Each structure stands twice: as C-alpha cells, then as structure tokens.
Amino acid sequence: MLHTLRGRLVVSCQAYPGEPLRDPDSMARIAESAVIGGAAAIRSQGLDDIRAIARRVTVPQIGLWKVGSDGVFITPTLEHALAVVDAGADVVAIDGTRRARPDGLTLEQTIRELKQRTDVLVMADAGSVDDAVAAEDAGADIVGTTLSGYTEERPRTSGPDLDLVHALSTRLTVPLFAEGRIHTPAEARAALDAGAYSVVVGTAITHPTSITSWFVDAIEREDARAADGRLPR
Ligand SMILES: CC(=O)N[C@H](C=O)[C@@H](O)[C@H](O)[C@H](O)COP(=O)(O)O
C-alpha cells in the first residue's frame, strides 16, 4: 500500500473540540472532497471520524486518537492504537518521540505489540532528527515530521520544517512524510524536493476557520494597510 503514496498528497481532516465541523459526517464529506481533488490518503482523528471516513472513501486512512493537547497526546498508548486499528485505520499514527509514554511502554514495545496483534502499518510522529532515527530503529513503517515545533527540540517555524525534512531524507530508510504547517502548494512541492516521500497537509485544506483568519489578518492588519498605498492609514 505504501508505494501508492509515493510523491503524493495525504490530506489530514480534523476538527477540534467545540468546533462546528467536529462531527464525523462533516469530516467524512471533507475527506471525500479531498479524495475527489486527488488526495492519495486521508489522515483522521478520533474513532467515530475514522469509522465514518472508512465508509465514505476507499483510499488508505491514517488514523490517530488525540488525548488532550500537551505532552504525549497523539495516540498515546497501545490501547488507543489498538482502538484506532479496530475502527478501520490502515495506518495508525502514534506519538513517535522519545518521551515517556503514559502506559509505561517504550515506542519499540508499542510497535512490537501492534505488529504481533494486527497487520497495521505504524506511522511515528516525530519532533526531531533523534526522534525520527529512534522511531525507525523501533520498527516504525513511516516516520512523520508531525511534531516538529511542538516539542522542546525544534523551534516552531512559520512554514514547514524543511531543514528537518532535508536532514532526515538521507538518514532514514523508511518513508518520510513531511507534515506540519505546509500551507501552500509551493511548500508541499518544496517538502518533496527536500526528500519527503509523501506530504501531509491539514489546516490549509480542511480547516476553514484558520484559512479565513489568514485572509482576515492579511487584509485587516495595520501594516498591511500601510503597505498598500490605495488605502488610507
Ligand atoms: C501537532 C498536531 O497536533 N498535529 C496534528 C496531527 O495530527 C494535527 O493537528 C495537524 O493538523 C496535522 O499534523 C497536519 O498539520 P497542519 O494542520 O499544520 O497541516
């Protein structure tokens, strides 16, 4: 299955707690729209969303289960990962950092158990070069740059962390998925050019609140007004 994702776009369809689109049917419709646009796979969050999306699209699904938003929160334990597999994900995305996990298992133990009990592929969401190398050693099938800028190890760049993608492209043997703050088609292309196997885009395609705010910021900021001679200060 992985070869179908080489050089392709994965679209992450997620809505956050309390948001209007936080509803499995809405996410499934967005996922289907992304597939019609050419997405090779969907990344999704939460068991109900994974089930709804699996009913609606036929492309592979990378599933995860977020628990909170601090520390180890992306599919933090083996039990969460097994539930994601049970919901219908083809790939389970789990925290792939070197931090302690809430269930006390190491990343290697978690992956080994998943492989013994299921035939799922494992995507390790890493935040640094050291995370990524350790995740590959631990048996991950895919390594993502998902957590770059969200742990202590690397600064949060305004766009994608292309330096990390570039550094990992020669270090890893498993497919490297560039993910995180890819906001334009040009940045997606740059991530592939930097050595990514696939590119994952979420917010810029599937989060209308953020996209709207980017436009609002651009047209309402004082300095934007000043820069445009047609508008009075
Ligand atoms: C750090 C974290 O929680 N990342 C999450 C991982 O699933 C999602 O909230 C992101 O939307 C996803 O990684 C795609 O990234 P972006 O939305 O920047 O294209």
Ligand as a Chemical Component Dictionary entry (heavy atoms), coordinates in Angstrom:
data_LIG
# 
_chem_comp.id                   LIG 
_chem_comp.type                 NON-POLYMER 
_chem_comp.pdbx_formal_charge   0 
_chem_comp.three_letter_code    LIG 
# 
loop_
_chem_comp_atom.comp_id 
_chem_comp_atom.atom_id 
_chem_comp_atom.alt_atom_id 
_chem_comp_atom.type_symbol 
_chem_comp_atom.charge 
_chem_comp_atom.model_Cartn_x 
_chem_comp_atom.model_Cartn_y 
_chem_comp_atom.model_Cartn_z 
_chem_comp_atom.pdbx_ordinal 
LIG C1 C1 C 0 0.810  18.946 16.230 1  
LIG C2 C2 C 0 -0.508 18.273 15.966 2  
LIG O1 O1 O 0 -1.308 18.143 16.848 3  
LIG N1 N1 N 0 -0.700 17.824 14.706 4  
LIG C3 C3 C 0 -1.918 17.155 14.365 5  
LIG C4 C4 C 0 -1.644 15.812 13.947 6  
LIG O2 O2 O 0 -2.408 15.018 13.536 7  
LIG C5 C5 C 0 -2.878 17.954 13.512 8  
LIG O3 O3 O 0 -3.487 18.892 14.376 9  
LIG C6 C6 C 0 -2.324 18.696 12.293 10 
LIG O4 O4 O 0 -3.406 19.373 11.697 11 
LIG C7 C7 C 0 -1.690 17.797 11.259 12 
LIG O5 O5 O 0 -0.465 17.348 11.749 13 
LIG C8 C8 C 0 -1.423 18.462 9.910  14 
LIG O6 O6 O 0 -0.654 19.606 10.082 15 
LIG P1 P1 P 0 -1.135 21.024 9.520  16 
LIG O7 O7 O 0 -2.534 21.208 10.003 17 
LIG O8 O8 O 0 -0.174 22.027 10.106 18 
LIG O9 O9 O 0 -1.074 20.935 8.002  19 
# 
loop_
_chem_comp_bond.comp_id 
_chem_comp_bond.atom_id_1 
_chem_comp_bond.atom_id_2 
_chem_comp_bond.value_order 
_chem_comp_bond.pdbx_ordinal 
LIG C1 C2 SING 1  
LIG C2 O1 DOUB 2  
LIG C2 N1 SING 3  
LIG N1 C3 SING 4  
LIG C3 C4 SING 5  
LIG C3 C5 SING 6  
LIG C4 O2 DOUB 7  
LIG C5 O3 SING 8  
LIG C5 C6 SING 9  
LIG C6 O4 SING 10 
LIG C6 C7 SING 11 
LIG C7 O5 SING 12 
LIG C7 C8 SING 13 
LIG C8 O6 SING 14 
LIG O6 P1 SING 15 
LIG P1 O7 DOUB 16 
LIG P1 O8 SING 17 
LIG P1 O9 SING 18 
# 
